[in-house]
Amino acid sequence: MPREGDDRERGFALLVVLWTMVLWALLASQVTGAGRAETKLAAALRISAQLQEAADGAVYESIWHLLDGTGDVWVPGDQVHVLAEPGARVTVEIADQRGKIDINNAPAALLQALFEVLGADSTTAKAVAQATNDWRQQGGPGDDGAEAMGPYRMAGLSWGPPGEDFERLDELLLVRGMTPQLYKAAVPFLTLALEQGPWLQYASPTVLAAEARAKQEFALASDQSDKRGPEVLQITATAVGPDGARFIRRTLMRLDGTLNGPAWKYRILTWDAGPA
């Protein structure tokens, strides 16, 4: 005849077995879920890398077409070029920057006029334009550099004018007085490495308004564009995968034509990813 204690022991043993099975089931589901998540993450990273490679390749293919001397030359403008890359469809747009204002070349008066056209009051526009001018012209251990650094130190900032050309447009955000709002409004009309004033035949209405304002208010004379000068272009390559994932490569490049032959040289100025 079974004893009452034996029944209790068997019941306790059964309970332990059931809890062990539940625990193993939970552990299995966790491992399976983690494995699926890691698999999805690995797949997403692989697709992202493929799209980035496709966009980068399209940029260099665009440069080849821009320099092509066999007749298959791509001309900057409104045309959208479509390239079929492995695992991606890439669209390429090439925008001429010669109608924009070079922040390393523009007089402070032209920058002030641009900021005023964009809605900044004259006091703010003048201060930011002068600070931009100081950024590229002053700096270092000399008296002028120390004087330019003073306002930055007083504002508690650890940086100041380097006395060198801007290497990127977003360096403007470091200039004393520049706000994100003013930068966002101004950056579509600015460029790098043009080394001369904007070509008015390529300029937007905003740049033309700034030129007119600078001429009227500050008697700023516009220099005649030198056709032998460099050409600055922005290439935007958008790679889209079969599942709709996308990667955008934006690069600013400069083409320099020699005066004694057909050879061309190019230089990458900026190399950015994602939306502007």
C-alpha positions in Angstrom: 0.0 0.0 0.0 1.5 3.4 -1.0 2.4 5.7 1.8 1.3 9.3 2.0 5.0 10.5 2.1 5.7 8.7 -1.1 2.9 10.5 -2.9 4.3 13.8 -1.7 7.8 13.0 -2.9 6.5 11.9 -6.3 4.5 15.1 -6.6 7.4 17.3 -5.6 9.6 15.5 -8.2 7.0 16.0 -10.9 6.8 19.7 -10.0 10.6 20.0 -10.3 10.5 18.3 -13.7 7.8 20.6 -14.9 9.6 23.7 -13.7 12.8 22.5 -15.3 11.0 22.0 -18.6 9.5 25.4 -18.4 12.9 26.9 -17.7 14.5 25.1 -20.6 11.7 26.3 -22.9 12.2 29.9 -21.8 16.0 29.6 -22.4 15.4 28.1 -25.8 13.0 30.8 -26.8 15.5 33.5 -25.6 18.4 31.9 -27.6 16.2 31.5 -30.6 15.0 35.1 -30.4 18.5 36.4 -29.9 19.7 34.4 -32.9 16.9 35.7 -35.1 17.7 39.3 -34.0 21.4 38.8 -34.7 20.6 37.3 -38.1 18.4 40.3 -38.9 21.0 42.7 -37.7 23.7 41.0 -39.8 21.4 41.1 -42.9 20.7 44.8 -42.4 24.4 45.5 -42.0 25.2 43.5 -45.1 22.5 45.4 -47.1 23.8 48.7 -45.8 27.3 47.9 -46.8 26.2 46.8 -50.3 24.2 50.1 -50.8 27.1 52.2 -49.5 29.5 50.4 -51.9 27.0 50.9 -54.8 26.7 54.7 -54.0 30.4 55.2 -53.7 31.1 53.3 -56.9 28.5 55.5 -58.7 30.3 58.7 -57.5 33.6 57.5 -59.0 31.8 56.4 -62.2 30.3 59.9 -62.4 33.7 61.4 -62.1 34.9 59.2 -64.9 32.0 60.4 -67.1 32.7 64.0 -66.2 36.3 63.7 -67.3 35.6 61.4 -70.3 37.2 62.6 -73.5 35.5 60.0 -75.8 32.2 61.7 -76.1 30.2 60.1 -73.3 30.5 63.2 -71.1 28.1 63.9 -68.3 27.2 67.6 -68.0 26.1 69.1 -64.7 22.4 70.0 -64.6 18.9 68.8 -64.1 19.4 65.4 -65.7 19.3 62.4 -63.4 21.5 59.5 -64.3 20.5 55.9 -63.4 23.0 53.2 -62.8 22.3 49.5 -62.2 24.8 48.3 -59.6 24.8 44.8 -58.0 21.9 44.6 -55.6 21.0 48.3 -56.0 19.6 50.9 -58.3 21.5 54.2 -58.1 20.4 57.6 -59.2 23.0 60.3 -59.6 22.5 64.1 -59.7 25.3 66.5 -60.5 24.9 70.1 -59.4 27.1 73.0 -60.6 28.3 75.1 -57.6 29.7 78.0 -59.6 26.6 80.1 -58.9 27.2 79.9 -55.2 29.3 82.1 -52.8 32.7 80.7 -51.8 33.0 81.2 -48.0 36.8 81.2 -48.4 36.7 84.0 -51.0 33.6 86.1 -50.4 34.1 89.6 -49.0 32.5 90.2 -45.6 30.1 92.7 -47.3 28.7 90.0 -49.6 28.3 87.6 -46.7 26.5 90.3 -44.7 24.2 91.0 -47.7 23.4 87.3 -48.0 22.5 87.0 -44.3 20.3 90.1 -44.5 18.5 88.7 -47.6 17.9 85.6 -45.6 16.2 87.6 -42.9 18.9 88.4 -40.3 18.9 91.9 -38.9 21.8 94.1 -40.0 23.6 94.0 -36.7 23.6 90.2 -36.5 24.4 89.9 -40.2 27.4 92.2 -39.9 28.7 90.5 -36.8 28.5 87.0 -38.2 30.0 88.1 -41.6 32.9 89.7 -39.8 33.4 86.7 -37.5 33.4 84.5 -40.7 36.1 86.8 -42.2 38.1 86.6 -39.0 37.8 82.8 -38.9 39.7 82.4 -42.2 42.1 85.3 -41.9 43.2 85.5 -38.2 44.4 83.1 -35.6 47.7 81.7 -34.3 50.0 83.2 -31.6 50.3 86.7 -33.1 48.5 89.8 -31.8 45.8 89.6 -34.4 45.1 86.0 -33.6 44.9 86.7 -29.8 42.5 89.5 -30.5 40.3 87.3 -32.6 40.3 84.5 -30.0 39.3 86.9 -27.2 35.5 86.9 -27.9 35.5 83.1 -28.1 37.3 82.8 -24.8 34.9 85.3 -23.2 32.0 83.2 -24.4 33.5 80.1 -22.7 34.4 78.4 -26.0 37.5 76.2 -26.3 38.0 77.0 -30.0 38.6 80.1 -32.1 39.6 81.3 -35.5 42.3 79.1 -37.0 43.4 81.6 -39.6 42.9 79.1 -42.3 40.4 78.4 -45.0 37.2 76.5 -44.2 37.6 72.8 -45.0 33.8 72.0 -44.7 30.7 74.1 -44.8 29.5 72.9 -41.4 32.6 74.6 -39.9 30.4 77.7 -40.1 28.5 76.4 -37.1 31.7 77.1 -35.0 31.8 80.7 -36.0 30.8 83.1 -33.2 27.3 84.3 -33.6 26.2 81.7 -36.2 23.0 80.0 -35.3 21.7 76.7 -36.6 18.7 78.5 -38.1 20.9 81.0 -40.0 23.3 78.3 -41.1 20.5 76.1 -42.4 19.1 79.1 -44.4 22.5 80.1 -45.8 24.2 76.8 -46.6 22.3 76.1 -49.9 23.9 79.2 -51.3 27.5 78.6 -50.1 30.3 76.5 -51.5 34.1 75.8 -51.1 37.1 76.1 -53.3 35.6 78.2 -56.1 38.3 80.8 -55.5 36.2 83.6 -57.1 32.9 85.3 -56.9 29.7 83.5 -58.0 29.0 83.1 -61.7 25.9 85.2 -62.0 24.6 83.2 -65.0 24.4 80.2 -62.7 23.3 82.1 -59.5 20.0 81.6 -57.8 17.6 84.5 -57.1 18.9 84.6 -53.5 22.5 85.0 -54.5 21.6 87.6 -57.2 19.7 89.5 -54.5 22.7 89.4 -52.2 25.0 90.6 -54.9 22.6 93.5 -55.7 22.3 94.4 -52.0 26.1 94.3 -51.5 26.5 96.6 -54.6 23.9 99.0 -53.4 24.7 99.2 -49.7 28.5 98.6 -49.7 29.5 99.6 -53.2 30.9 96.1 -53.7 32.0 95.6 -57.3 31.5 92.1 -58.7 34.5 90.5 -60.3 34.2 89.1 -63.8 34.2 85.3 -63.6 37.4 83.7 -65.0 36.4 80.8 -67.2 39.8 79.2 -66.7 39.1 78.9 -63.0 38.1 75.6 -61.2 34.7 74.0 -61.5 33.1 72.9 -58.2 30.4 70.2 -58.4 28.2 68.4 -55.9 27.5 64.8 -56.7 24.6 63.1 -55.0 24.3 59.3 -55.4 21.2 57.6 -54.0 21.4 53.8 -53.8 18.1 51.9 -53.3 17.9 48.2 -52.5 15.1 45.7 -53.5 13.5 46.1 -50.1 13.4 49.9 -50.3 16.5 50.5 -48.0 18.6 53.4 -49.2 22.0 55.0 -48.8 22.9 58.5 -49.9 26.4 59.7 -50.7 27.0 63.4 -51.1 30.4 64.7 -52.2 31.7 68.0 -53.2 34.5 67.9 -55.8 36.6 70.3 -57.7 37.8 70.0 -61.3 40.9 71.9 -62.4 41.6 72.3 -66.1 45.2 72.9 -67.1 46.0 75.8 -69.4 48.6 73.9 -71.5 46.8 70.7 -72.3 43.6 68.6 -72.2 44.5 66.9 -68.9 42.1 67.3 -65.9 42.6 66.8 -62.3 40.0 66.5 -59.6 40.0 66.8 -55.8 37.4 65.5 -53.4 36.5 68.3 -51.0 33.8 66.7 -48.8 32.6 63.1 -48.5 29.3 62.8 -46.5 26.6 60.3 -46.1 22.9 60.7 -45.5 20.5 63.6 -45.9 22.0 67.1 -45.9 
